[in-house]
Amino acid sequence: MNLSDWLWTLGSILLIGISTAAIIAIASSVFTDFSPSPPFLSARILPPNERWILLCWIPFFFFNIVGEEIMWRGYIFPRQELTHGKKTWLVHGSLWWVFHLSFGWHLLLMLLPIIFMLSWVVQHRRNTWSSLLIHGIINGGGFLAISLGWVS
């Protein structure tokens, strides 16, 4: 990754964070039952004596993020570009969004910024390392923030 890739990566993380926070704020004010957690995940703050669980989480997290990035941005995306050209980021993002349908509409709404930003950055920077870093930092950071009690 060159300096420009790093700047795009960091800028994307910031933009995704701000956009997601705005979506949560708006959705929470419109829908009284809005929850940013998927229905199958009961997140709670880990007490200090249970934080060892995070060590077990690391390989699962690694293979989830790396696996998704290899499959979606490394394998599928280049093949979609052959058919969809400059609009690939939109087609790809839409299909990746559909892939997450099982997470429920609350989470699907929150995923919109990362779904389309990742695809756009990959297409414009021609670099899947950026998407791997963005995906990992956003997902990992959110999980750690909840698990360690930094956010509720």
C-alpha positions in Angstrom: 0.0 0.0 0.0 1.3 3.5 -0.9 0.6 6.7 1.0 -2.5 7.4 -1.0 -4.0 4.0 -0.2 -3.4 4.6 3.5 -5.1 8.0 3.3 -8.1 6.5 1.5 -8.2 3.7 4.0 -8.2 6.0 7.0 -10.6 8.5 5.4 -13.0 5.6 4.6 -12.9 4.4 8.2 -13.7 7.9 9.4 -16.5 8.4 6.9 -18.0 4.9 7.6 -17.9 5.7 11.3 -19.6 9.0 11.0 -22.2 7.7 8.5 -23.0 4.7 10.6 -23.4 6.9 13.8 -25.7 9.1 11.9 -27.8 6.2 10.7 -28.0 4.8 14.2 -29.1 8.2 15.6 -31.7 8.8 12.9 -33.1 5.2 13.0 -33.2 5.2 16.8 -35.3 8.4 16.8 -37.7 7.1 14.1 -38.0 3.4 15.2 -38.5 2.9 19.0 -37.4 -0.8 18.7 -34.2 0.0 16.7 -31.2 -2.0 17.9 -27.8 -1.8 16.2 -27.1 -5.4 17.2 -28.2 -8.3 15.0 -31.0 -10.4 16.6 -28.8 -13.5 17.0 -26.0 -11.6 18.9 -26.4 -10.8 22.5 -23.4 -8.5 23.2 -22.4 -7.7 26.7 -19.5 -6.2 28.5 -16.9 -8.8 29.4 -15.9 -8.6 33.0 -12.1 -8.6 33.6 -12.1 -12.3 34.5 -13.7 -13.3 31.2 -11.6 -11.2 28.8 -9.5 -14.2 28.0 -12.4 -15.1 25.7 -11.1 -12.4 23.3 -8.0 -14.5 22.7 -10.3 -17.3 21.4 -12.1 -14.8 19.3 -9.0 -13.7 17.4 -8.7 -16.7 15.0 -12.5 -16.7 14.3 -12.4 -13.0 13.5 -9.3 -13.4 11.4 -10.7 -16.1 9.2 -14.1 -14.4 8.9 -12.6 -11.1 7.7 -9.8 -12.5 5.6 -12.2 -15.2 4.1 -14.8 -12.6 3.2 -12.2 -10.3 1.6 -10.5 -13.1 -0.4 -13.9 -14.3 -1.6 -15.7 -11.0 -2.2 -13.0 -8.5 -3.2 -10.3 -10.9 -4.3 -12.3 -13.4 -6.3 -15.8 -12.1 -7.1 -15.1 -8.4 -7.6 -12.5 -8.7 -10.5 -14.9 -11.1 -12.4 -17.8 -8.6 -11.9 -15.6 -5.8 -13.3 -15.4 -7.7 -16.6 -19.2 -7.4 -16.9 -20.2 -4.2 -15.0 -17.2 -1.9 -15.6 -17.3 1.3 -13.6 -20.5 0.4 -11.9 -19.1 -2.8 -10.4 -18.8 -1.1 -6.9 -22.5 -0.6 -6.9 -23.4 -4.1 -8.2 -20.9 -5.7 -5.9 -22.0 -3.7 -2.9 -25.6 -4.6 -3.5 -24.8 -8.3 -3.7 -22.7 -8.2 -0.6 -25.5 -6.4 1.2 -27.9 -9.2 0.1 -25.4 -11.7 1.4 -26.0 -10.2 4.9 -29.8 -10.4 4.7 -29.9 -12.9 7.6 -28.6 -10.2 10.0 -32.0 -8.5 10.0 -33.1 -5.1 8.7 -31.6 -3.1 11.6 -28.1 -4.3 10.8 -28.7 -4.1 7.1 -29.5 -0.4 7.5 -26.3 0.2 9.5 -24.2 -1.8 7.0 -25.0 0.5 4.1 -21.9 2.8 4.5 -19.3 0.0 4.8 -20.9 -2.1 2.1 -20.7 0.5 -0.6 -17.6 2.3 0.7 -15.5 -0.9 0.6 -16.6 -1.7 -2.9 -15.9 1.8 -4.1 -12.5 2.0 -2.5 -11.5 -1.4 -4.0 -12.6 -0.3 -7.5 -10.9 3.1 -7.3 -7.7 2.2 -5.5 -7.3 -1.2 -7.1 -6.2 -2.5 -3.8 -7.9 -5.2 -1.6 -5.5 -4.5 1.3 -7.5 -1.4 1.9 -10.8 -3.3 2.1 -9.2 -5.9 4.4 -8.0 -3.2 6.8 -11.3 -1.2 6.7 -13.4 -4.3 7.2 -11.1 -5.6 10.0 -10.9 -2.3 11.9 -14.6 -1.5 11.7 -15.8 -5.0 12.7 -13.0 -5.7 15.2 -13.2 -2.2 16.7 -16.9 -2.4 17.2 -16.8 -5.8 18.8 -14.0 -4.8 21.1 -15.7 -1.5 22.0 -18.8 -3.4 23.1 -16.9 -6.2 24.8 -14.7 -3.9 26.8 -17.5 -1.5 27.7 -16.3 1.5 25.8 -19.7 1.9 24.2 -23.1 0.5 25.0 
